[in-house]
Each structure stands twice: as structure tokens, then as C-alpha cells.
Amino acid sequence: MTTARDIMHRGVQWIPAHETLDRAAQLMHELGVGALPISDRNERLCGILTDRDIVVGCVAMGHDPSKVTAGDMAKGTPRWIDADADVGDVLHEMQEHQIRRLPVIDNKRLVGMISESDLARHLTEDQIATWAESVYARSTTR
């Protein structure tokens, strides 16, 4: 059985909820990533911040990224998967919620992140096609 742990990218780093978006952007640049999980003061997942969130949700709205925090951008219930979950469960979670990045948790601690590139390296073409169709499909209610 292939698990989330088998396909995840290790070495993922938190951005604390109190950190500003300009610091988040700097960290994304340093790490070469487009998303960071947001942690509360107890190092628990409270959201995910993407580079698009910073641009569209802050800069394009005329806000100062040095004054807006990562926690300000955290909305809704963050999705995650247990490190020992089957890859089928990973795909289901990502498809069900139309998400492209999924934090991996083990014993209540962040241990990795699964992104599109991780899926592309570990799944069959058919699995990738089904996933992409589900995640990128436009809702009929829009």
C-alpha cells in the first residue's frame, strides 16, 4: 500500500499565524514553494497561505503585506491527511475539496506536503488525469 508518507515532500516549513505576508513571500522565495501551511501558537495547522492569496487577497485589494498577517488570510477549515493514509484517500481528499496542496500530519505534527508535482512523480497517468479533471473542473454553479 502506498501512503501519503511515501509520496509527500518532506522538509515543509510552517509560517506562524502572526507573521506578515511580506515575510511569508520572502520565505516562499527562499524555499522555492508557492504555499506555506499556517500554524497557530501551538504549532497546529490553522490554514494554508499561497502566493496567489498574497497577490489577490492582499496586494490587489490595496492592503500592505507588511501589515497583514498569515493568520488574517487563514479562512475555513484547513484540509490535511494522516501520514499513514492510503494514496486513494489522498486523492479523494484533494478531489473532494478541489485542492492542489495537502499537508501531511503525523502525531498532530506537520511532516510533509503533497502537491501536484508529488502526485505526478508517484501516480499513474490515469490517476493523474482523473485527479486533474476533478480538481480543475469548473463548478456548474459558478
C-alpha positions in Angstrom: 0.0 0.0 0.0 1.3 3.4 -1.0 0.8 6.0 1.7 0.8 9.8 2.0 4.2 9.5 3.7 5.5 7.7 0.6 4.6 10.4 -1.8 4.9 13.6 0.3 7.6 16.2 0.1 9.5 16.3 3.3 11.0 19.3 5.0 7.9 21.5 4.7 8.0 24.6 6.9 5.3 26.5 8.8 4.6 30.2 8.7 3.4 31.3 12.1 -0.1 33.0 12.0 1.4 36.2 13.5 4.0 36.6 10.6 3.3 39.2 8.0 2.6 38.4 4.3 5.8 40.1 3.2 7.8 37.7 5.4 5.7 34.8 4.0 6.6 35.9 0.5 10.3 36.0 1.4 10.1 32.5 2.9 8.3 31.2 -0.1 11.1 32.6 -2.3 13.8 31.2 -0.1 12.2 27.7 -0.1 11.1 27.8 -3.7 7.5 27.0 -2.9 4.1 28.6 -3.7 2.3 27.7 -0.5 3.0 27.5 3.3 1.0 25.9 6.0 0.0 28.4 8.7 0.5 27.4 12.3 -1.2 28.7 15.4 0.9 29.3 18.6 0.7 25.6 19.4 2.1 24.6 16.0 -1.3 23.3 14.9 -2.5 23.7 11.3 -4.8 26.7 11.0 -4.7 27.3 7.3 -2.6 27.4 4.1 -1.2 30.5 2.5 -0.5 30.6 -1.2 1.4 33.1 -3.3 -1.9 33.8 -5.1 -3.5 34.6 -1.7 -0.9 37.2 -1.1 -1.3 38.8 -4.5 -5.1 38.6 -5.0 -6.2 38.8 -1.3 -3.8 41.4 -0.2 -1.8 43.4 -2.8 -4.7 43.6 -5.4 -7.0 44.8 -2.6 -4.7 47.7 -1.8 -3.5 46.3 1.5 0.1 46.5 2.8 1.6 43.0 3.0 3.9 44.2 5.8 0.8 44.9 7.9 -1.4 41.8 7.1 -0.6 38.5 8.8 -0.8 35.0 7.6 -3.5 34.4 10.2 -5.6 37.1 8.7 -5.6 35.2 5.4 -6.5 31.8 7.0 -10.1 31.0 6.1 -12.3 28.0 6.6 -11.2 24.6 7.9 -7.8 23.5 6.7 -7.7 20.1 5.0 -5.0 17.6 5.8 -4.2 13.9 5.6 -2.7 11.5 8.1 0.8 10.3 7.0 -0.3 6.7 7.0 -3.4 7.3 4.8 -3.6 5.3 1.6 -2.9 7.3 -1.6 -6.5 6.7 -2.6 -7.6 8.6 0.4 -5.1 11.4 -0.5 -6.7 11.6 -4.0 -10.2 11.6 -2.6 -9.5 14.4 -0.1 -7.9 16.6 -2.8 -10.6 15.8 -5.3 -13.5 16.2 -2.9 -12.3 19.7 -1.8 -10.7 20.7 -5.1 -7.3 21.4 -3.5 -3.8 21.2 -5.1 -1.8 21.0 -1.9 -2.4 18.8 1.1 -0.5 19.0 4.4 0.6 15.6 5.9 0.2 15.2 9.6 1.7 12.5 11.9 1.0 12.5 15.6 -0.5 16.0 15.4 2.7 17.4 13.8 3.3 18.6 10.2 5.7 16.1 8.5 5.2 17.0 4.8 3.1 18.4 2.0 1.7 16.7 -1.1 1.4 18.8 -4.2 0.7 18.3 -7.9 4.4 17.6 -8.6 4.4 14.9 -5.9 1.4 13.2 -7.5 2.9 13.4 -11.0 6.0 11.6 -9.7 4.2 8.8 -8.0 0.9 8.1 -9.7 -0.2 6.6 -13.0 -1.2 8.7 -15.9 -4.8 7.6 -15.4 -4.8 8.6 -11.7 -3.3 12.0 -12.6 -5.9 12.6 -15.3 -8.8 11.7 -13.0 -7.4 13.9 -10.3 -6.8 16.9 -12.6 -10.3 16.6 -14.1 -11.8 16.7 -10.6 -9.6 19.4 -9.1 -9.6 21.7 -12.1 -13.2 21.2 -13.3 -15.3 24.3 -13.1 -18.3 24.1 -10.8 -21.6 24.2 -12.7 -22.9 26.6 -10.1 -20.4 29.4 -10.9 
